[in-house]
Amino acid sequence: MTLSDIAEGLEVTADQRDRGVAVADDTGTPLAERLRAHAEVLPCTPEATSTLVDAYTAGRSVGDAAAEANVSPMTAAKTLHRCGVSGVSPFAPTRLGVVRDWLDGRLPRSEAIELTGGDEADFALATYMETHDPIPAVENAVDAHVAGTSPLGGGIDCGSGPLGTGDLGDALETPDDLR
């Protein structure tokens, strides 16, 4: 059996997202300020969006993040989706295909809801996610904010040797020193 025999019939079903070059953001601008220019396309205020992102990326559930931001869980999930945060879809990819079939007019709504196994709220959220893409500028701001939440080089142990000893974090400037 050759490699071409093994690869026969394989196809790419998803695209890889090009995230570009990693950047250390030292602007110090709060996320809510960065989001203010996009307030009209976000499901909630920039301040609530910032709170949602911080709470959700810290490991809290959508419901807990929503309570902290004082918005409904549905609004929280929509907002996190528009920010490009993954993990908030109510359905797996196969079930999202059923939602797409309904949107394309190939299935009646009642049958699509039944096939997904969700309830009306899950179906409504999945429909929103299929009809509203993440906002690239907001996604970039959120990515930079999330990436900047931990200190550069913190906790990396270089050990002892000819290049020095101890923690590499001591050799790197903190974001405050970069200005």
KOLZA-689624 format. One record per residue (C-alpha): residue in one letter; residue number from 1; x, y, z. Coordinates in pm, whole numbers, padded with zeros to 5 digits. Layout:
BEGIN
a | NUM | X | Y | Z
...
END
This chain:
BEGIN
m | 1 | 00000 | 00000 | 00000
t | 2 | 00143 | 00339 | -00099
l | 3 | 00092 | 00678 | 00058
s | 4 | -00136 | 00781 | -00229
d | 5 | -00355 | 00475 | -00158
i | 6 | -00383 | 00576 | 00207
a | 7 | -00463 | 00940 | 00122
e | 8 | -00723 | 00850 | -00143
g | 9 | -01059 | 00997 | -00057
l | 10 | -00931 | 01237 | 00209
e | 11 | -01055 | 01591 | 00190
v | 12 | -01013 | 01909 | 00388
t | 13 | -01335 | 01998 | 00567
a | 14 | -01223 | 02302 | 00765
d | 15 | -00998 | 02599 | 00706
q | 16 | -00712 | 02688 | 00934
r | 17 | -00731 | 03041 | 01067
d | 18 | -00422 | 03248 | 00997
r | 19 | -00355 | 03429 | 01323
g | 20 | -00051 | 03615 | 01188
v | 21 | 00256 | 03697 | 01390
a | 22 | 00225 | 03694 | 01768
v | 23 | 00256 | 04041 | 01914
a | 24 | 00311 | 04156 | 02270
d | 25 | 00061 | 04437 | 02316
d | 26 | 00193 | 04704 | 02548
t | 27 | -00058 | 04980 | 02479
g | 28 | -00218 | 04949 | 02820
t | 29 | -00552 | 05042 | 02666
p | 30 | -00837 | 04864 | 02845
l | 31 | -01035 | 04619 | 02632
a | 32 | -01356 | 04818 | 02677
e | 33 | -01186 | 05121 | 02518
r | 34 | -01065 | 04912 | 02224
l | 35 | -01419 | 04783 | 02171
r | 36 | -01589 | 05123 | 02189
a | 37 | -01553 | 05180 | 01812
h | 38 | -01751 | 04859 | 01753
a | 39 | -02023 | 04914 | 02013
e | 40 | -02303 | 04931 | 01755
v | 41 | -02235 | 04575 | 01629
l | 42 | -02185 | 04411 | 01968
p | 43 | -02486 | 04256 | 02147
c | 44 | -02398 | 04443 | 02469
t | 45 | -02190 | 04738 | 02587
p | 46 | -01811 | 04740 | 02554
e | 47 | -01781 | 04731 | 02934
a | 48 | -02006 | 04426 | 02961
t | 49 | -01819 | 04263 | 02672
s | 50 | -01487 | 04317 | 02849
t | 51 | -01627 | 04165 | 03169
l | 52 | -01762 | 03867 | 02973
v | 53 | -01430 | 03803 | 02800
d | 54 | -01234 | 03828 | 03125
a | 55 | -01470 | 03599 | 03317
y | 56 | -01510 | 03339 | 03040
t | 57 | -01140 | 03318 | 02952
a | 58 | -01062 | 03282 | 03324
g | 59 | -01259 | 02956 | 03317
r | 60 | -01604 | 03063 | 03428
s | 61 | -01917 | 02933 | 03253
v | 62 | -02117 | 03144 | 03011
g | 63 | -02391 | 03172 | 03273
d | 64 | -02151 | 03286 | 03545
a | 65 | -01982 | 03533 | 03309
a | 66 | -02326 | 03666 | 03210
a | 67 | -02423 | 03718 | 03574
e | 68 | -02097 | 03904 | 03638
a | 69 | -02156 | 04127 | 03333
n | 70 | -02525 | 04173 | 03423
v | 71 | -02653 | 04041 | 03088
s | 72 | -02859 | 03737 | 02992
p | 73 | -02675 | 03411 | 02916
m | 74 | -02804 | 03428 | 02556
t | 75 | -02659 | 03778 | 02513
a | 76 | -02334 | 03660 | 02670
a | 77 | -02302 | 03367 | 02427
k | 78 | -02381 | 03591 | 02128
t | 79 | -02125 | 03847 | 02243
l | 80 | -01851 | 03591 | 02303
h | 81 | -01919 | 03446 | 01958
r | 82 | -01892 | 03790 | 01792
c | 83 | -01561 | 03834 | 01980
g | 84 | -01428 | 03514 | 01824
v | 85 | -01416 | 03325 | 02152
s | 86 | -01454 | 02953 | 02089
g | 87 | -01653 | 02701 | 02289
v | 88 | -01988 | 02878 | 02314
s | 89 | -02181 | 02696 | 02040
p | 90 | -02472 | 02490 | 02173
f | 91 | -02425 | 02225 | 01902
a | 92 | -02147 | 02011 | 01762
p | 93 | -02051 | 02071 | 01396
t | 94 | -02278 | 01793 | 01265
r | 95 | -02581 | 01945 | 01436
l | 96 | -02483 | 02290 | 01307
g | 97 | -02517 | 02136 | 00961
v | 98 | -02884 | 02075 | 01041
v | 99 | -02922 | 02445 | 01129
r | 100 | -02758 | 02534 | 00795
d | 101 | -02999 | 02299 | 00617
w | 102 | -03290 | 02482 | 00780
l | 103 | -03143 | 02821 | 00687
d | 104 | -03105 | 02702 | 00327
g | 105 | -03471 | 02593 | 00321
r | 106 | -03403 | 02220 | 00298
l | 107 | -03574 | 02136 | 00629
p | 108 | -03875 | 02270 | 00815
r | 109 | -03792 | 02440 | 01145
s | 110 | -03974 | 02185 | 01361
e | 111 | -03782 | 01898 | 01200
a | 112 | -03451 | 02084 | 01231
i | 113 | -03507 | 02148 | 01602
e | 114 | -03595 | 01782 | 01653
l | 115 | -03286 | 01663 | 01461
t | 116 | -03051 | 01885 | 01661
g | 117 | -03185 | 01751 | 01989
g | 118 | -03179 | 02098 | 02140
d | 119 | -03449 | 02328 | 02258
e | 120 | -03578 | 02654 | 02107
a | 121 | -03313 | 02864 | 02285
d | 122 | -03025 | 02643 | 02166
f | 123 | -03162 | 02649 | 01813
a | 124 | -03199 | 03029 | 01821
l | 125 | -02841 | 03071 | 01945
a | 126 | -02705 | 02834 | 01680
t | 127 | -02902 | 03025 | 01415
y | 128 | -02752 | 03352 | 01535
m | 129 | -02401 | 03204 | 01523
e | 130 | -02458 | 03074 | 01170
t | 131 | -02585 | 03411 | 01048
h | 132 | -02341 | 03642 | 01233
d | 133 | -01966 | 03598 | 01191
p | 134 | -01710 | 03707 | 01449
i | 135 | -01602 | 04068 | 01396
p | 136 | -01235 | 04063 | 01285
a | 137 | -01130 | 04388 | 01459
v | 138 | -01303 | 04284 | 01782
e | 139 | -01153 | 03936 | 01755
n | 140 | -00805 | 04086 | 01719
a | 141 | -00856 | 04314 | 02019
v | 142 | -00981 | 04024 | 02232
d | 143 | -00694 | 03798 | 02119
a | 144 | -00440 | 04068 | 02210
h | 145 | -00611 | 04126 | 02545
v | 146 | -00622 | 03756 | 02632
a | 147 | -00262 | 03705 | 02518
g | 148 | -00149 | 03997 | 02733
t | 149 | -00300 | 03867 | 03056
s | 150 | 00011 | 03679 | 03165
p | 151 | 00357 | 03830 | 03214
l | 152 | 00615 | 03766 | 02945
g | 153 | 00856 | 03489 | 03035
g | 154 | 00706 | 03431 | 03377
g | 155 | 00785 | 03094 | 03527
i | 156 | 01036 | 02977 | 03267
d | 157 | 01334 | 02822 | 03445
c | 158 | 01662 | 02839 | 03256
g | 159 | 01845 | 02631 | 03513
s | 160 | 02215 | 02678 | 03566
g | 161 | 02476 | 02684 | 03294
p | 162 | 02691 | 02910 | 03081
l | 163 | 02400 | 03139 | 02987
g | 164 | 02309 | 03218 | 03343
t | 165 | 02103 | 03082 | 03622
g | 166 | 01753 | 03123 | 03753
d | 167 | 01428 | 03238 | 03612
l | 168 | 01416 | 03367 | 03253
g | 169 | 01138 | 03600 | 03363
d | 170 | 01405 | 03810 | 03537
a | 171 | 01580 | 03865 | 03203
l | 172 | 01270 | 03992 | 03019
e | 173 | 01123 | 04333 | 03056
t | 174 | 00772 | 04354 | 03190
p | 175 | 00512 | 04521 | 02964
d | 176 | 00534 | 04835 | 03180
d | 177 | 00906 | 04863 | 03102
l | 178 | 00842 | 04853 | 02726
r | 179 | 00695 | 05204 | 02703
END
